[in-house]
Amino acid sequence: MPAFFDARDRQLVTGAVVLMVVLLGLTYVLRPGPAKQAIGTPSSYSTDWLGTKAAFLLLQQSGYRVERWESPPQELPEDAAGTTLIFAEPSVQGSRAERAAVSRFVSGGGRLLVMGASGASFAPQSSAIPIPDSDLTPKPFSALLPSPLSRNAPEVTMVAPDEWKSIGPSQLAIYDRNGKPGVVWYRFGKGQVIWWAIASPVSNGSIRDKGNLALFLNSVGASNSRVLWDEYFHGMRRSLSSYFAETPLPWAGLQLALVFAAILFTFSRRSGPVRMPAGESRLSPLEFVDTLGSLYQTARAAPAAVEIVYQRLRLSLARKLGISANAKLPELCQTAADRLGWPSSALFNTLSDAERAMRDINPDDAVALDLVRELHGYLERMDTQRKPAEARPSWK
């Protein structure tokens, strides 16, 4: 019984395995860097420094009706009273229709808590500027006036905050640092909007800092509030494909597909019709040609091959032109040009190169092959031409 894999099948499968290992290496190399992994993103699923999973679990354990919102804003509840919607620095921009749906939610009595410049883009009548800052040192922000938001939190800390453009007449800056607001509050319709300059006060790494937890609970509202924590604009859409897109599973699927294709290919090769390879007959005249060519190549006898064809062409020309076989090369070429119409210079160059190759002790096989082909070309050309007409005597 034959083996399951022959030698070629094993080579193919080995190549597929090597390719899979290379893809795994690329997955490791192209993954996010250590710094980005250590900081993370402000998602309620993340346990990194900037993640907000601790705050989400805290709300659950404190009796809040908190849930992750993974649907578009158009599906927000129409009766928004007593509901808080949180946008913690969303990483995906919303469309005009989605921002309009958020505005309807607020005007209907909802509470909107947005963070960072990206969160401000979802809030009505708000505008903030992102400030790139690699300094992760917490910066203190002090409360400017007594407010339900600043209760038990006279000071909070923020890391790399964004900047609010300008405070409107109906807007209040609750916290401030060097004239730049860190928390802004204002009403819109029946609801209210709260803007934080950054999501760091609610992050896993900073929520225990002085005043940060109190600011978060004051911003969320009463403990009987319903809290919708947006993850839709962090890429967590309610579909199987969107979930898998955020995991390494697509890479693993590609690798498994390659291995499956390799196995399928080897199986199809083994299951196909068996044909014996075509064997060349030993009576074929090409065997003599191959043997003679191998002999010339082994003996480095390229000059001899050139000389044989050269002498044959020279004797054939002399016989056809009716001149001496020992005629000099310029005379031979000129006579061929006059009687046969051949280019004198081209024939002279070919024959001269052949004479040099015949005397070369270190022959180049490629050059010799080209010369033999050119000389054979002249022989074939001569055979196809009619013999020049002989001079006839004239009778007067």
HUJODA-V913649 format. One record per residue. N is the residue number from 0. RES is the residue in one letter. D_FIRST is the distance of its C-alpha to the first C-alpha in Angstrom with 1 decimal. Layout:
n:N res:RES d_first:D_FIRST
n:N res:RES d_first:D_FIRST
//
This chain:
n:0 res:M d_first:0.0
n:1 res:P d_first:3.8
n:2 res:A d_first:6.6
n:3 res:F d_first:9.0
n:4 res:F d_first:11.7
n:5 res:D d_first:12.1
n:6 res:A d_first:15.5
n:7 res:R d_first:17.6
n:8 res:D d_first:16.5
n:9 res:R d_first:17.4
n:10 res:Q d_first:20.6
n:11 res:L d_first:21.5
n:12 res:V d_first:21.0
n:13 res:T d_first:22.9
n:14 res:G d_first:25.7
n:15 res:A d_first:25.9
n:16 res:V d_first:26.3
n:17 res:V d_first:29.0
n:18 res:L d_first:30.8
n:19 res:M d_first:30.9
n:20 res:V d_first:32.4
n:21 res:V d_first:34.9
n:22 res:L d_first:35.9
n:23 res:L d_first:36.4
n:24 res:G d_first:38.6
n:25 res:L d_first:40.6
n:26 res:T d_first:41.1
n:27 res:Y d_first:42.5
n:28 res:V d_first:44.7
n:29 res:L d_first:46.1
n:30 res:R d_first:47.0
n:31 res:P d_first:50.7
n:32 res:G d_first:52.5
n:33 res:P d_first:53.7
n:34 res:A d_first:57.3
n:35 res:K d_first:56.4
n:36 res:Q d_first:54.1
n:37 res:A d_first:56.9
n:38 res:I d_first:59.5
n:39 res:G d_first:57.5
n:40 res:T d_first:58.9
n:41 res:P d_first:61.5
n:42 res:S d_first:59.1
n:43 res:S d_first:59.4
n:44 res:Y d_first:55.7
n:45 res:S d_first:56.0
n:46 res:T d_first:56.7
n:47 res:D d_first:57.5
n:48 res:W d_first:61.1
n:49 res:L d_first:62.1
n:50 res:G d_first:60.1
n:51 res:T d_first:62.2
n:52 res:K d_first:60.0
n:53 res:A d_first:62.6
n:54 res:A d_first:65.4
n:55 res:F d_first:63.4
n:56 res:L d_first:62.6
n:57 res:L d_first:66.3
n:58 res:L d_first:67.5
n:59 res:Q d_first:65.2
n:60 res:Q d_first:66.5
n:61 res:S d_first:70.1
n:62 res:G d_first:70.0
n:63 res:Y d_first:69.6
n:64 res:R d_first:67.7
n:65 res:V d_first:65.5
n:66 res:E d_first:62.3
n:67 res:R d_first:60.2
n:68 res:W d_first:61.0
n:69 res:E d_first:57.9
n:70 res:S d_first:59.4
n:71 res:P d_first:61.6
n:72 res:P d_first:65.3
n:73 res:Q d_first:66.1
n:74 res:E d_first:64.9
n:75 res:L d_first:67.3
n:76 res:P d_first:69.6
n:77 res:E d_first:72.8
n:78 res:D d_first:74.8
n:79 res:A d_first:74.5
n:80 res:A d_first:77.3
n:81 res:G d_first:76.1
n:82 res:T d_first:72.8
n:83 res:T d_first:71.9
n:84 res:L d_first:69.3
n:85 res:I d_first:68.0
n:86 res:F d_first:66.7
n:87 res:A d_first:65.7
n:88 res:E d_first:65.3
n:89 res:P d_first:62.9
n:90 res:S d_first:60.5
n:91 res:V d_first:60.3
n:92 res:Q d_first:63.4
n:93 res:G d_first:64.6
n:94 res:S d_first:65.6
n:95 res:R d_first:69.2
n:96 res:A d_first:68.4
n:97 res:E d_first:66.8
n:98 res:R d_first:69.8
n:99 res:A d_first:72.1
n:100 res:A d_first:70.4
n:101 res:V d_first:70.9
n:102 res:S d_first:74.6
n:103 res:R d_first:75.0
n:104 res:F d_first:73.5
n:105 res:V d_first:76.1
n:106 res:S d_first:79.0
n:107 res:G d_first:78.2
n:108 res:G d_first:78.9
n:109 res:G d_first:75.7
n:110 res:R d_first:75.6
n:111 res:L d_first:73.5
n:112 res:L d_first:72.5
n:113 res:V d_first:71.1
n:114 res:M d_first:70.2
n:115 res:G d_first:70.2
n:116 res:A d_first:70.8
n:117 res:S d_first:67.7
n:118 res:G d_first:68.9
n:119 res:A d_first:72.3
n:120 res:S d_first:70.9
n:121 res:F d_first:70.3
n:122 res:A d_first:73.8
n:123 res:P d_first:76.7
n:124 res:Q d_first:79.6
n:125 res:S d_first:77.8
n:126 res:S d_first:76.7
n:127 res:A d_first:75.3
n:128 res:I d_first:74.2
n:129 res:P d_first:71.1
n:130 res:I d_first:72.1
n:131 res:P d_first:69.2
n:132 res:D d_first:69.8
n:133 res:S d_first:67.5
n:134 res:D d_first:70.0
n:135 res:L d_first:68.7
n:136 res:T d_first:71.9
n:137 res:P d_first:73.3
n:138 res:K d_first:76.6
n:139 res:P d_first:79.3
n:140 res:F d_first:80.7
n:141 res:S d_first:84.0
n:142 res:A d_first:85.2
n:143 res:L d_first:88.1
n:144 res:L d_first:89.6
n:145 res:P d_first:89.2
n:146 res:S d_first:86.6
n:147 res:P d_first:84.2
n:148 res:L d_first:81.4
n:149 res:S d_first:83.0
n:150 res:R d_first:83.8
n:151 res:N d_first:83.0
n:152 res:A d_first:81.5
n:153 res:P d_first:84.3
n:154 res:E d_first:81.7
n:155 res:V d_first:78.0
n:156 res:T d_first:75.6
n:157 res:M d_first:73.5
n:158 res:V d_first:71.0
n:159 res:A d_first:71.2
n:160 res:P d_first:73.0
n:161 res:D d_first:73.3
n:162 res:E d_first:76.8
n:163 res:W d_first:78.7
n:164 res:K d_first:80.4
n:165 res:S d_first:83.8
n:166 res:I d_first:85.2
n:167 res:G d_first:86.6
n:168 res:P d_first:89.9
n:169 res:S d_first:88.0
n:170 res:Q d_first:85.5
n:171 res:L d_first:86.0
n:172 res:A d_first:84.5
n:173 res:I d_first:83.9
n:174 res:Y d_first:82.6
n:175 res:D d_first:83.5
n:176 res:R d_first:83.0
n:177 res:N d_first:85.2
n:178 res:G d_first:86.2
n:179 res:K d_first:82.6
n:180 res:P d_first:81.6
n:181 res:G d_first:78.6
n:182 res:V d_first:78.9
n:183 res:V d_first:80.5
n:184 res:W d_first:81.5
n:185 res:Y d_first:83.0
n:186 res:R d_first:83.2
n:187 res:F d_first:81.8
n:188 res:G d_first:82.9
n:189 res:K d_first:82.6
n:190 res:G d_first:80.0
n:191 res:Q d_first:79.8
n:192 res:V d_first:77.7
n:193 res:I d_first:77.0
n:194 res:W d_first:75.6
n:195 res:W d_first:74.3
n:196 res:A d_first:74.1
n:197 res:I d_first:70.6
n:198 res:A d_first:68.2
n:199 res:S d_first:68.4
n:200 res:P d_first:70.9
n:201 res:V d_first:68.3
n:202 res:S d_first:65.4
n:203 res:N d_first:63.6
n:204 res:G d_first:65.0
n:205 res:S d_first:68.6
n:206 res:I d_first:69.4
n:207 res:R d_first:71.0
n:208 res:D d_first:73.4
n:209 res:K d_first:77.1
n:210 res:G d_first:77.9
n:211 res:N d_first:74.4
n:212 res:L d_first:73.4
n:213 res:A d_first:76.9
n:214 res:L d_first:76.8
n:215 res:F d_first:73.4
n:216 res:L d_first:74.6
n:217 res:N d_first:77.8
n:218 res:S d_first:76.0
n:219 res:V d_first:73.7
n:220 res:G d_first:76.6
n:221 res:A d_first:77.4
n:222 res:S d_first:74.8
n:223 res:N d_first:74.7
n:224 res:S d_first:73.6
n:225 res:R d_first:70.4
n:226 res:V d_first:68.5
n:227 res:L d_first:65.9
n:228 res:W d_first:64.0
n:229 res:D d_first:62.6
n:230 res:E d_first:59.0
n:231 res:Y d_first:58.6
n:232 res:F d_first:59.9
n:233 res:H d_first:57.7
n:234 res:G d_first:54.7
n:235 res:M d_first:53.9
n:236 res:R d_first:53.8
n:237 res:R d_first:52.9
n:238 res:S d_first:49.6
n:239 res:L d_first:46.0
n:240 res:S d_first:45.4
n:241 res:S d_first:48.6
n:242 res:Y d_first:47.6
n:243 res:F d_first:44.1
n:244 res:A d_first:45.7
n:245 res:E d_first:47.5
n:246 res:T d_first:44.4
n:247 res:P d_first:41.5
n:248 res:L d_first:39.2
n:249 res:P d_first:39.3
n:250 res:W d_first:37.9
n:251 res:A d_first:35.2
n:252 res:G d_first:34.4
n:253 res:L d_first:34.2
n:254 res:Q d_first:31.7
n:255 res:L d_first:29.5
n:256 res:A d_first:29.7
n:257 res:L d_first:28.6
n:258 res:V d_first:25.6
n:259 res:F d_first:24.7
n:260 res:A d_first:25.3
n:261 res:A d_first:23.0
n:262 res:I d_first:20.1
n:263 res:L d_first:21.0
n:264 res:F d_first:21.1
n:265 res:T d_first:17.7
n:266 res:F d_first:16.3
n:267 res:S d_first:18.5
n:268 res:R d_first:17.4
n:269 res:R d_first:13.7
n:270 res:S d_first:14.9
n:271 res:G d_first:17.5
n:272 res:P d_first:17.7
n:273 res:V d_first:15.9
n:274 res:R d_first:18.7
n:275 res:M d_first:19.0
n:276 res:P d_first:21.5
n:277 res:A d_first:24.9
n:278 res:G d_first:25.9
n:279 res:E d_first:29.5
n:280 res:S d_first:31.3
n:281 res:R d_first:32.9
n:282 res:L d_first:36.0
n:283 res:S d_first:36.6
n:284 res:P d_first:39.9
n:285 res:L d_first:38.4
n:286 res:E d_first:36.8
n:287 res:F d_first:40.3
n:288 res:V d_first:41.4
n:289 res:D d_first:38.5
n:290 res:T d_first:39.1
n:291 res:L d_first:42.8
n:292 res:G d_first:42.4
n:293 res:S d_first:40.2
n:294 res:L d_first:42.9
n:295 res:Y d_first:45.7
n:296 res:Q d_first:43.8
n:297 res:T d_first:43.1
n:298 res:A d_first:46.7
n:299 res:R d_first:48.2
n:300 res:A d_first:50.1
n:301 res:A d_first:50.7
n:302 res:P d_first:54.5
n:303 res:A d_first:54.0
n:304 res:A d_first:52.1
n:305 res:V d_first:54.9
n:306 res:E d_first:57.6
n:307 res:I d_first:56.1
n:308 res:V d_first:56.2
n:309 res:Y d_first:59.5
n:310 res:Q d_first:61.2
n:311 res:R d_first:59.9
n:312 res:L d_first:61.3
n:313 res:R d_first:64.6
n:314 res:L d_first:65.2
n:315 res:S d_first:64.3
n:316 res:L d_first:66.7
n:317 res:A d_first:69.4
n:318 res:R d_first:69.1
n:319 res:K d_first:69.0
n:320 res:L d_first:71.9
n:321 res:G d_first:73.9
n:322 res:I d_first:74.6
n:323 res:S d_first:74.1
n:324 res:A d_first:70.7
n:325 res:N d_first:72.2
n:326 res:A d_first:73.7
n:327 res:K d_first:73.5
n:328 res:L d_first:70.8
n:329 res:P d_first:73.3
n:330 res:E d_first:75.0
n:331 res:L d_first:71.7
n:332 res:C d_first:70.6
n:333 res:Q d_first:74.1
n:334 res:T d_first:74.2
n:335 res:A d_first:70.7
n:336 res:A d_first:72.0
n:337 res:D d_first:75.2
n:338 res:R d_first:73.7
n:339 res:L d_first:70.2
n:340 res:G d_first:70.8
n:341 res:W d_first:68.1
n:342 res:P d_first:68.7
n:343 res:S d_first:70.3
n:344 res:S d_first:69.4
n:345 res:A d_first:65.6
n:346 res:L d_first:65.4
n:347 res:F d_first:67.4
n:348 res:N d_first:65.2
n:349 res:T d_first:62.0
n:350 res:L d_first:63.4
n:351 res:S d_first:64.8
n:352 res:D d_first:61.6
n:353 res:A d_first:59.9
n:354 res:E d_first:62.6
n:355 res:R d_first:62.0
n:356 res:A d_first:58.2
n:357 res:M d_first:58.8
n:358 res:R d_first:60.7
n:359 res:D d_first:58.4
n:360 res:I d_first:56.9
n:361 res:N d_first:54.4
n:362 res:P d_first:53.1
n:363 res:D d_first:51.3
n:364 res:D d_first:48.5
n:365 res:A d_first:48.7
n:366 res:V d_first:52.5
n:367 res:A d_first:52.2
n:368 res:L d_first:49.6
n:369 res:D d_first:52.1
n:370 res:L d_first:54.9
n:371 res:V d_first:53.1
n:372 res:R d_first:52.3
n:373 res:E d_first:56.0
n:374 res:L d_first:57.2
n:375 res:H d_first:54.9
n:376 res:G d_first:56.2
n:377 res:Y d_first:59.7
n:378 res:L d_first:58.8
n:379 res:E d_first:57.3
n:380 res:R d_first:60.3
n:381 res:M d_first:62.6
n:382 res:D d_first:60.8
n:383 res:T d_first:61.3
n:384 res:Q d_first:65.0
n:385 res:R d_first:67.5
n:386 res:K d_first:69.5
n:387 res:P d_first:72.8
n:388 res:A d_first:75.7
n:389 res:E d_first:78.0
n:390 res:A d_first:81.6
n:391 res:R d_first:83.8
n:392 res:P d_first:87.5
n:393 res:S d_first:90.1
n:394 res:W d_first:93.0
n:395 res:K d_first:96.3
//
